[in-house]
Amino acid sequence: MSYVVGLGELMLRLSSLSNERLLQTSMLNATFGGVEANVCVSVARFGGNARYVTAFPDNAISRKAEELLLGQKVDTSCIVWKGKRIGVYFLDMGYDHRQSSVIYDRENSAISQISYNDFDWDRIFDDAEYFHVTGITPGISNSAMELTLYAVKEAKKRNVKVSCDINYRKKLWKYGKNIWDVMPEIVKYTDILFANEYDVVKILGISSDLDVDSEINDDDYTDLMLRAIKEYDLSMVITTKRKVLSSSHNIFSSKCISNGKLYKSKTYDINNIVDRVGSGDAFVGGILGGFYIFDDIQDILNFATAASCIKHTIYGDWNLVTKEEVINLMKSSGSADVSR
């Protein structure tokens, strides 16, 4: 019984509804979200075993968050109950040509002040096969950065495969370090990397004359990612590709380089988006969960892309979808007829 383990910060999410602006509405909707927790929820919903690791203050809000994680069959036994507050983020939901915007209120949160010595790493990695981290946690504080780096080293000592999503958030990294100072060291311990061409050039330091702020062709993409794989001794690099026509209309697909080969997913035209937040995590959860469903990389990539596509239609951070629903979309021609 192997586990996917995620380490990060789960936050209280407060957002507007019905296309209202955040400060226009008289009522905010309260849910919970955080990239690594979002991934764990997806894995668990797809039938895998997921364990989420974080630090929570022992109060009613955190206990509700744990209750909801348990309701999604995520193992919470390694959560450390310490600290004074849970992080909060406010989401001003976008619509049509109005962008979504996030305001963080996570300074001095429990995970930002915790030490790696507070965790039982033998228990965390018991029966673990994959360990997922992101560039968000080390962007919170210096101690959270040290925690992330220590954790990936502990995972590798135990032959646990490390999955890392670069996930650059420019509103973080306020404690004196930049993401390009930190992530290359973390990626040294990574097996499966979620990163686009901008990430590998600007953050991981892979030299290139390509304009990574623009679309690049498949040959250039493959060459660049193969060099990243060689430089960091990775098993694969995976990325989503998104053309944003508006906040409500995206064209979405994905790519993967594995065993020297380029894989490309089906492309989805996603119109009338309900909530884009968490869709990237739904994709990562689809990849890690897909490892337990399929043997073929192409099938895994298509499954993850279909899972992310459906997430765009679901409010909240978590992809509340079943494995069967994802497979139905993955195998369909795109029809959304009624299932009877």
C-alpha positions in Angstrom: 0.0 0.0 0.0 2.1 2.9 -1.3 1.3 6.6 -0.6 1.6 9.9 -2.3 2.8 12.4 0.4 2.3 16.1 0.0 4.0 18.8 2.2 2.7 22.4 2.2 0.3 25.0 3.6 -3.4 24.6 3.6 -5.2 28.0 3.9 -8.6 29.3 4.6 -9.9 30.6 1.2 -12.4 33.5 1.2 -13.8 34.4 -2.1 -16.6 36.2 -3.9 -19.4 34.4 -5.7 -21.7 35.0 -8.7 -19.1 37.1 -10.5 -19.1 39.8 -7.9 -15.9 41.7 -7.0 -14.3 40.7 -3.7 -15.1 44.0 -2.0 -18.4 44.4 -3.7 -20.1 41.4 -2.1 -21.6 41.5 1.4 -20.8 37.8 1.9 -17.7 35.7 1.3 -17.6 32.0 0.7 -15.3 30.1 3.0 -13.5 27.0 1.7 -9.9 25.6 2.1 -7.1 25.4 -0.5 -3.4 24.9 -0.9 -1.6 23.4 -3.8 -0.1 20.3 -2.1 -3.4 19.5 -0.3 -5.2 20.0 -3.6 -3.0 17.3 -5.2 -3.5 14.9 -2.3 -7.3 15.3 -2.5 -7.2 14.4 -6.3 -5.0 11.4 -5.7 -7.3 10.1 -3.0 -10.4 10.7 -5.1 -8.8 8.7 -7.9 -8.4 5.7 -5.6 -4.8 6.2 -4.5 -3.5 6.6 -0.9 -2.6 10.2 -0.1 -1.0 11.7 3.1 -0.9 15.4 3.7 1.7 17.0 5.9 1.5 20.5 7.3 1.4 22.5 10.6 -1.9 23.7 12.0 -2.8 25.8 15.1 -5.1 23.7 17.3 -8.3 25.7 16.8 -11.8 25.2 15.3 -10.8 26.4 11.8 -7.9 24.0 11.5 -9.9 21.1 12.9 -12.6 21.8 10.2 -9.9 21.7 7.6 -8.7 18.4 8.9 -12.3 17.1 9.0 -12.7 18.0 5.3 -9.4 16.4 4.3 -10.5 13.2 6.2 -13.8 13.4 4.3 -11.8 13.1 1.1 -9.9 10.1 2.5 -6.6 11.9 2.9 -4.4 10.7 5.7 -3.9 13.6 8.2 -2.0 11.6 10.8 1.3 13.4 10.3 0.0 17.0 10.7 1.8 18.8 13.5 -0.5 20.8 15.7 1.5 23.8 16.6 1.5 27.6 15.9 -1.0 30.4 16.4 -2.7 30.9 13.0 -3.7 29.3 9.8 -2.9 31.2 6.6 -5.7 32.9 4.7 -6.1 33.9 1.1 -8.7 36.2 -0.5 -9.7 35.4 -4.0 -11.3 38.1 -6.2 -12.9 35.9 -8.9 -12.3 36.9 -12.5 -14.9 36.9 -15.2 -14.7 37.4 -19.0 -11.9 39.9 -19.5 -11.5 40.7 -15.7 -8.6 38.9 -14.2 -8.7 36.9 -11.0 -6.6 38.3 -8.2 -5.2 36.8 -4.9 -4.5 38.6 -1.7 -2.4 36.6 0.8 -2.7 36.9 4.6 -0.2 34.2 5.6 2.6 35.9 7.6 3.4 34.2 10.8 1.2 31.2 9.9 2.0 27.9 11.6 3.8 26.4 8.6 5.9 29.6 8.2 7.4 29.2 11.7 7.7 25.4 12.0 11.0 23.6 12.1 11.8 20.4 10.3 12.7 19.0 13.8 9.0 19.1 14.7 8.1 16.3 12.2 8.4 12.6 12.4 10.0 11.8 9.1 10.0 8.0 9.5 6.3 8.2 10.0 5.8 10.6 7.2 7.6 8.4 4.6 6.2 5.1 5.9 5.0 3.2 2.7 5.6 6.4 0.6 6.3 6.1 -3.1 6.0 9.7 -4.2 6.6 12.9 -2.3 5.2 16.1 -3.7 6.5 19.6 -3.0 6.3 23.0 -4.7 8.0 26.3 -5.0 5.3 27.9 -2.9 6.2 26.5 0.5 9.9 27.7 0.3 8.6 31.1 -0.8 6.7 31.6 2.5 9.6 32.0 5.0 13.2 31.0 5.6 12.2 28.2 8.0 9.7 26.9 5.4 12.4 26.9 2.8 14.7 24.9 5.2 11.8 22.6 5.9 11.2 21.9 2.2 14.9 21.3 1.4 15.3 19.0 4.4 12.2 17.1 3.5 13.3 16.3 -0.1 16.7 15.1 1.2 14.9 12.8 3.7 12.7 11.5 0.9 15.7 10.6 -1.3 17.4 8.9 1.6 14.4 6.6 1.7 14.3 6.1 -2.1 11.0 7.9 -2.3 10.5 9.6 -5.7 10.3 13.4 -5.4 7.7 15.3 -7.5 8.2 19.1 -7.6 6.1 21.8 -9.2 8.1 25.1 -9.6 4.8 27.1 -9.1 6.4 30.6 -8.9 4.3 33.1 -6.9 5.8 36.6 -7.2 3.6 37.8 -4.3 5.7 35.5 -2.0 9.5 35.5 -1.6 9.6 38.5 0.7 12.1 37.2 3.3 15.3 38.0 1.5 15.7 35.1 -0.9 14.6 34.7 -4.5 13.1 31.6 -6.1 16.2 31.2 -8.4 18.4 31.1 -5.3 16.5 28.2 -3.8 14.7 26.0 -6.3 17.8 24.7 -8.1 19.0 23.1 -4.9 15.5 21.5 -4.3 15.3 20.3 -7.9 18.6 18.4 -7.4 16.6 15.9 -5.3 13.7 15.8 -7.8 12.6 13.0 -10.1 9.4 14.3 -11.7 9.5 18.1 -12.5 6.5 20.2 -13.3 8.0 23.2 -15.1 7.6 25.2 -18.3 10.4 26.7 -20.5 10.4 29.9 -18.5 11.0 28.0 -15.3 13.9 25.9 -16.5 15.7 28.9 -18.1 14.9 31.8 -15.7 14.7 29.9 -12.4 16.7 26.7 -12.9 19.5 28.4 -14.9 19.5 26.2 -18.1 21.2 28.3 -20.7 19.2 29.2 -23.8 18.8 31.8 -26.5 15.1 31.0 -26.9 12.5 33.7 -26.1 10.9 31.7 -23.3 8.3 34.5 -22.8 6.7 33.4 -26.1 5.5 30.1 -27.6 8.4 27.8 -28.7 8.1 25.0 -31.2 8.2 21.3 -30.2 11.8 20.7 -31.3 13.1 23.6 -29.2 11.0 22.6 -26.3 12.2 19.0 -26.4 15.9 20.0 -26.7 15.5 22.5 -23.7 13.8 20.0 -21.5 16.2 17.2 -22.3 19.0 19.5 -21.2 17.2 20.2 -18.0 16.7 16.4 -17.4 20.4 15.8 -17.9 21.5 18.8 -15.7 19.3 17.8 -12.8 19.1 14.0 -13.3 15.4 14.0 -13.7 13.2 11.2 -14.9 10.7 13.4 -16.6 9.5 17.0 -17.1 5.9 17.9 -17.5 4.1 21.1 -18.2 0.6 22.5 -19.1 0.1 24.8 -22.0 -2.6 27.4 -21.6 -3.8 30.0 -24.1 -5.9 32.6 -22.2 -8.6 34.1 -24.4 -10.3 35.5 -21.3 -10.8 34.7 -17.6 -13.7 32.6 -18.8 -12.2 31.0 -21.9 -8.9 29.1 -22.1 -7.4 26.6 -24.6 -5.7 23.9 -22.5 -3.3 21.1 -23.2 0.0 19.5 -21.8 3.3 18.1 -22.8 5.8 15.7 -21.2 9.3 14.6 -21.9 10.1 11.1 -20.7 12.7 8.5 -21.9 13.9 11.1 -24.4 10.4 11.3 -26.1 7.9 14.1 -26.4 4.3 13.3 -25.4 1.5 15.7 -26.2 -2.1 15.6 -24.8 -5.4 16.3 -26.3 -6.3 20.0 -26.5 -9.4 21.2 -24.7 -11.4 24.4 -25.5 -12.7 25.4 -22.1 -15.4 28.0 -22.2 -17.5 29.4 -19.4 -14.9 28.7 -16.7 -16.3 28.5 -13.2 -13.0 28.5 -11.2 -9.5 28.2 -12.6 -7.8 28.2 -9.2 -6.5 24.7 -8.5 -6.6 23.5 -12.1 -2.9 23.1 -12.2 -3.0 21.1 -9.0 -5.7 19.0 -10.5 -3.3 18.3 -13.4 -0.5 17.3 -11.0 -2.9 15.1 -9.0 -4.0 13.5 -12.3 -0.4 12.6 -13.1 0.5 11.2 -9.7 -2.8 9.5 -9.4 -2.6 8.3 -13.0 0.6 6.4 -12.2 -1.6 3.9 -10.2 -4.2 3.6 -13.0 -2.2 3.4 -16.3 1.1 2.0 -17.4 1.5 4.2 -20.5 2.8 7.7 -20.2 0.5 8.9 -23.0 -2.6 7.6 -21.1 -1.3 9.2 -17.8 -0.8 12.6 -19.6 -4.3 12.4 -21.2 -5.9 11.5 -17.9 -4.3 14.4 -16.0 -5.2 16.9 -18.8 -8.8 15.7 -18.8 -8.9 15.9 -14.9 -7.7 19.5 -15.1 -10.2 20.3 -17.8 -13.1 19.2 -15.6 -11.7 21.2 -12.6 -12.3 24.4 -14.4 -16.0 23.7 -14.0 -15.9 23.1 -10.2 -15.9 25.9 -7.6 -13.2 25.7 -4.9 -9.6 24.5 -4.9 -10.4 20.8 -4.8 -11.2 18.8 -7.9 -14.4 17.0 -6.7 -14.5 14.5 -9.6 -14.3 10.7 -9.9 -11.8 8.6 -11.8 -14.6 7.4 -14.0 -15.7 10.9 -14.9 -12.2 11.8 -16.0 -11.8 8.6 -18.0 -15.1 9.2 -19.8 -13.9 12.7 -20.9 -10.5 11.4 -21.7 -12.0 8.8 -24.1 -14.8 11.0 -25.5 -14.9 13.3 -28.5 -15.7 16.2 -26.1 -19.4 15.7 -25.8 -21.1 16.5 -22.5 -24.2 14.4 -23.0 -26.2 13.2 -19.9 -24.8 10.0 -18.3 -27.8 7.7 -17.8 
